[in-house]
Amino acid sequence: MPAKIAINGYGTIGKRVADAISLQDDMEVVGVSKMSPNFEARLAIEKGYPLYATTKDVLPKFEQAGIKVHGTLDGLLEDADLVVDATPEESGFKPAYEKAGVKAIWQGGEEHSLTNLSFNAAANYAECLGAKFVRVPSCNTTGLIRTLYPLDVHFGIERVLAVMVRRATDPGDSKRGPINAIEPELEMPSHHGPDVQSVLPKLNIHTIAVKVPTTIMHLHAVSAVLKRKASVTEILDAWRRATRLKFVRGAEGVKSTAQIMEIARDLGRPRSDLYEIAVWDDGVHIVDGTQLYYFQAVHQESDVVPENVDAIRAMLKLETNGRKSIEKTNRALGIGG
């Protein structure tokens, strides 16, 4: 019997996780919940997902909109083995999950302290086996872990400085900015460094962030001092032995995030999603054997999606071997490498 998964919050992340789950043979979506009867609620029904209102208070809104629901979140949780919470941060549903006795996964907008267990499939799958509550870190954090973890395993990392050039908002959001400005995050380090340490606690990392008026991707400029000397070829080989990375080349015309998203479109991905972290292989440089510089790009709408799928498998012990879960998820989502 496939594991029964509920999705609380059917927005940017929730709808992508629901579709990814529907492609797996060991889990199924038993329902999704929404606070408002918007276009995404109608699309959920069109896709065949049972729709629930999040609370009793919003039931009249769905009735007035002519959208039929199967009940409320409380009823959905009764039929679920695990719930993926993709609601806005600090929505406060943990007591409801505890009352229903279901396991739960939160997204990176929440603090690590909510679960005291943050998940990355390659780095700490085994630590999350059978866990009750888990958090999948943010898109930027996931992107950093994807490239830094293999480097730390193969060469050791003395220290990291990563500059996050962040998109202003997601493409579907017209309410946020900046519109015509570059906005520094004055907190130092930015929250991304401590967030990486929630999965890799021994990594010496500092991060700086700026927000720019674009919507399609984040860009990272990373400087890392390695403990052992390495060549560019060895760095790239270590990354190629890892997973969920996609190499691009400036020499082949991939000069910006715009061309990377064009690659995602040409791959025929749903919603043009790029689950992998894009790394410019001709932008990787080594100085004096240990000083590494590189650039990577993160599709903020989708890179955490495969991590959510693997977290489900770990928590429900559908697969106890992390590598096997990653391979299974990758096959289902068409992720190479």
C-alpha positions in Angstrom: 0.0 0.0 0.0 1.4 3.4 -0.9 2.0 5.8 2.0 -0.8 8.4 2.4 0.5 11.9 2.2 -1.5 15.1 2.8 -0.4 18.5 1.6 -1.3 21.5 3.7 -0.8 24.6 1.6 -1.2 24.3 -2.2 1.0 27.1 -3.4 4.4 27.5 -5.0 6.0 24.6 -3.1 2.9 22.6 -2.1 1.6 22.0 -5.7 5.1 21.0 -6.9 5.5 18.5 -4.0 2.0 17.1 -4.7 2.9 16.5 -8.3 6.2 14.9 -7.4 4.5 12.6 -4.9 2.0 11.6 -7.6 4.9 10.3 -9.7 6.2 7.9 -7.0 5.0 4.3 -6.7 5.4 4.1 -2.9 3.3 7.2 -1.9 0.1 9.0 -2.9 -1.6 12.3 -2.3 -4.7 11.8 -0.3 -5.7 15.4 -0.3 -4.6 19.0 -0.3 -5.8 21.9 1.8 -6.2 25.6 1.0 -7.1 28.7 3.0 -8.7 30.5 0.1 -10.7 29.4 -3.0 -8.3 30.9 -5.5 -7.3 29.6 -9.0 -4.9 27.1 -7.4 -7.8 25.5 -5.5 -9.6 25.0 -8.8 -6.5 23.6 -10.5 -6.0 21.1 -7.6 -9.5 19.8 -8.3 -8.8 19.7 -12.1 -5.7 17.6 -11.3 -7.7 15.1 -9.3 -6.5 16.0 -5.9 -9.1 15.9 -3.2 -9.5 19.5 -1.9 -10.0 20.4 1.7 -10.6 23.8 3.4 -7.9 24.4 6.0 -10.3 25.5 8.7 -14.0 25.6 9.4 -13.9 29.4 9.3 -13.1 29.5 5.6 -15.7 26.9 4.5 -18.2 29.7 3.6 -15.7 31.2 1.2 -15.4 28.0 -0.8 -19.2 27.6 -0.8 -19.6 31.2 -2.1 -17.0 30.5 -4.8 -18.9 27.4 -5.9 -15.9 25.2 -5.0 -16.8 21.9 -3.4 -14.4 20.6 -0.7 -14.2 17.2 1.1 -14.1 18.8 4.5 -11.4 20.5 6.6 -7.7 19.8 7.3 -8.6 17.9 10.5 -10.5 15.3 8.5 -7.7 15.1 5.9 -5.2 14.4 8.7 -7.2 11.4 9.8 -6.6 9.7 6.5 -2.9 10.6 6.3 0.4 8.9 7.4 2.3 12.2 7.0 1.6 15.8 6.1 3.8 18.1 4.1 3.3 21.6 5.5 3.8 24.2 2.7 1.9 27.0 4.4 3.4 30.4 5.0 6.0 30.5 7.9 4.7 30.5 11.4 1.3 29.3 10.4 1.1 27.3 13.6 -0.2 23.9 12.6 2.1 21.8 14.7 -0.5 21.3 17.5 -3.0 20.0 14.9 -0.5 17.5 13.6 0.4 16.3 17.1 -3.3 15.9 18.0 -3.9 13.8 14.8 -0.8 11.8 15.5 0.7 12.3 12.0 4.3 12.9 11.0 5.0 16.3 9.4 7.5 18.0 7.1 7.9 21.8 7.1 9.7 24.1 4.7 12.7 26.4 5.0 10.7 29.4 6.1 10.3 27.9 9.5 13.1 28.0 12.1 15.2 24.9 12.7 14.1 25.0 16.3 10.6 24.0 15.3 11.7 20.4 14.6 15.4 20.4 15.7 16.0 18.2 12.7 16.7 19.7 9.2 16.9 17.3 6.2 19.1 16.9 3.2 19.0 13.7 1.3 22.7 13.4 0.6 24.0 14.7 3.9 21.8 13.3 6.7 19.2 10.9 5.4 20.0 8.2 8.0 19.6 10.7 10.9 16.0 11.3 9.8 14.9 7.7 9.6 11.6 7.3 11.5 11.6 10.9 12.6 8.3 12.4 13.6 8.9 16.0 12.6 11.4 17.2 10.0 12.2 20.5 8.3 13.5 20.8 4.7 15.8 23.9 4.6 15.2 26.8 2.2 16.1 26.8 -1.5 19.3 28.8 -0.9 20.4 26.5 1.9 19.6 23.4 -0.1 21.6 24.8 -3.0 24.7 25.5 -0.8 24.6 22.1 0.8 24.3 20.4 -2.6 27.8 21.7 -3.6 29.5 22.1 -0.3 28.8 18.7 1.2 30.7 16.8 -1.5 33.6 19.2 -1.2 33.8 18.7 2.5 33.6 14.9 2.2 36.4 14.7 -0.4 38.7 17.6 0.4 37.6 19.1 3.7 36.6 22.7 4.1 38.4 25.2 6.2 36.0 28.0 5.7 33.3 29.3 3.3 32.1 32.8 2.3 29.0 32.7 0.1 27.3 35.7 -1.4 23.6 35.2 -2.1 22.3 37.3 -5.0 18.6 36.7 -4.3 15.6 37.1 -6.5 13.1 39.6 -5.3 10.0 37.3 -5.4 8.6 34.3 -7.3 7.4 34.9 -10.9 3.7 34.6 -9.9 3.9 37.2 -7.1 3.3 40.8 -8.2 3.2 42.3 -4.7 6.8 42.2 -3.6 10.0 44.1 -4.5 12.4 45.7 -4.8 11.3 46.9 -8.2 14.2 49.2 -9.2 16.8 48.7 -6.5 19.4 46.4 -4.9 18.6 45.7 -1.3 21.3 44.5 1.1 20.5 42.1 4.0 22.2 44.1 6.7 22.2 41.2 9.2 25.7 39.6 9.1 26.0 36.8 8.5 22.7 36.3 6.7 20.5 33.6 7.9 21.7 31.2 5.2 25.0 30.3 6.9 23.4 29.2 10.2 20.8 27.4 8.2 23.4 25.4 6.4 24.9 24.5 9.8 21.5 23.1 10.9 22.5 20.2 8.5 26.3 20.5 8.5 27.0 21.7 12.0 30.8 21.6 11.7 31.0 23.7 8.6 32.6 27.1 9.1 30.4 29.2 6.8 29.5 32.9 6.6 27.0 34.3 4.1 26.1 37.7 2.7 22.8 38.4 0.9 21.5 41.0 -1.4 18.1 41.1 -3.1 17.8 42.2 -6.7 14.9 42.9 -9.1 14.6 39.6 -10.8 12.2 36.7 -10.3 13.6 33.6 -12.0 16.5 32.4 -9.9 19.0 33.0 -7.2 22.8 33.3 -7.9 25.5 32.3 -5.5 29.2 33.4 -5.6 31.1 31.0 -3.4 34.6 31.3 -2.0 35.9 28.2 -0.1 39.2 27.4 1.4 39.9 23.6 1.2 41.9 21.6 3.7 43.5 19.5 1.0 44.9 20.8 -2.3 42.7 20.0 -5.3 42.6 20.8 -9.0 39.6 22.1 -10.9 39.3 18.6 -12.5 39.2 17.0 -9.1 36.5 19.4 -7.9 34.3 18.8 -10.9 34.8 15.0 -10.5 33.7 15.2 -6.9 30.6 17.1 -7.9 29.8 14.7 -10.8 29.9 11.8 -8.3 27.3 13.7 -6.2 23.7 14.2 -7.3 21.2 16.9 -8.3 23.8 19.2 -9.9 23.6 20.4 -13.5 26.7 21.7 -15.2 26.5 24.6 -17.7 29.1 26.5 -19.6 29.5 30.2 -20.3 31.6 29.3 -23.3 28.5 27.6 -24.8 26.3 30.7 -24.3 25.0 30.2 -20.8 25.9 33.6 -19.6 23.1 34.2 -17.1 20.2 32.7 -15.2 18.0 33.4 -18.2 19.8 30.8 -20.3 19.6 28.3 -17.4 15.9 28.7 -17.3 15.8 28.2 -21.0 17.6 24.9 -20.5 14.9 23.9 -18.0 12.2 24.7 -20.6 14.0 22.7 -23.3 14.2 19.8 -21.0 10.4 19.7 -20.9 10.2 19.9 -17.2 6.8 20.7 -15.6 6.5 24.4 -15.0 10.1 24.7 -16.4 11.3 23.5 -13.0 15.1 22.9 -12.5 15.4 20.6 -9.5 19.2 20.5 -9.9 21.6 23.3 -8.8 23.2 24.8 -11.9 27.0 25.2 -11.7 29.2 26.9 -14.3 32.0 24.4 -14.8 34.1 27.0 -16.6 33.5 29.4 -13.7 35.3 27.1 -11.2 38.8 28.4 -10.3 41.5 27.2 -7.9 44.2 29.5 -6.5 47.3 28.0 -4.8 45.6 24.6 -4.6 43.2 25.3 -1.8 41.3 28.6 -2.6 38.2 27.7 -4.5 35.8 30.1 -6.3 32.7 29.1 -8.2 29.2 30.3 -9.2 25.9 28.4 -9.0 22.3 29.2 -9.7 19.2 28.0 -7.7 15.7 27.7 -9.1 13.9 28.7 -5.9 10.6 27.2 -6.8 11.7 23.7 -7.2 15.1 22.6 -5.8 13.6 21.5 -2.5 11.0 19.3 -4.2 13.0 16.1 -4.4 14.3 16.7 -0.9 10.7 16.6 0.3 10.1 13.3 -1.4 13.2 11.7 0.1 12.3 13.1 3.5 8.9 11.3 3.3 10.7 8.0 2.5 13.1 8.5 5.4 10.5 9.4 8.0 8.1 6.6 7.0 11.0 4.2 6.5 9.8 3.4 3.0 13.5 3.1 2.1 16.2 3.0 4.7 19.1 3.6 2.2 19.4 7.2 1.3 21.2 6.6 -2.0 18.5 4.3 -3.2 15.8 6.8 -2.3 17.7 9.6 -4.1 18.0 7.3 -7.2 14.3 6.5 -7.1 13.2 10.1 -6.7 15.6 11.2 -9.5 14.2 8.6 -11.9 10.6 9.6 -11.2 11.4 13.3 -11.7 13.7 12.9 -14.7 16.7 14.2 -12.8 20.0 13.1 -14.4 23.1 12.2 -12.3 
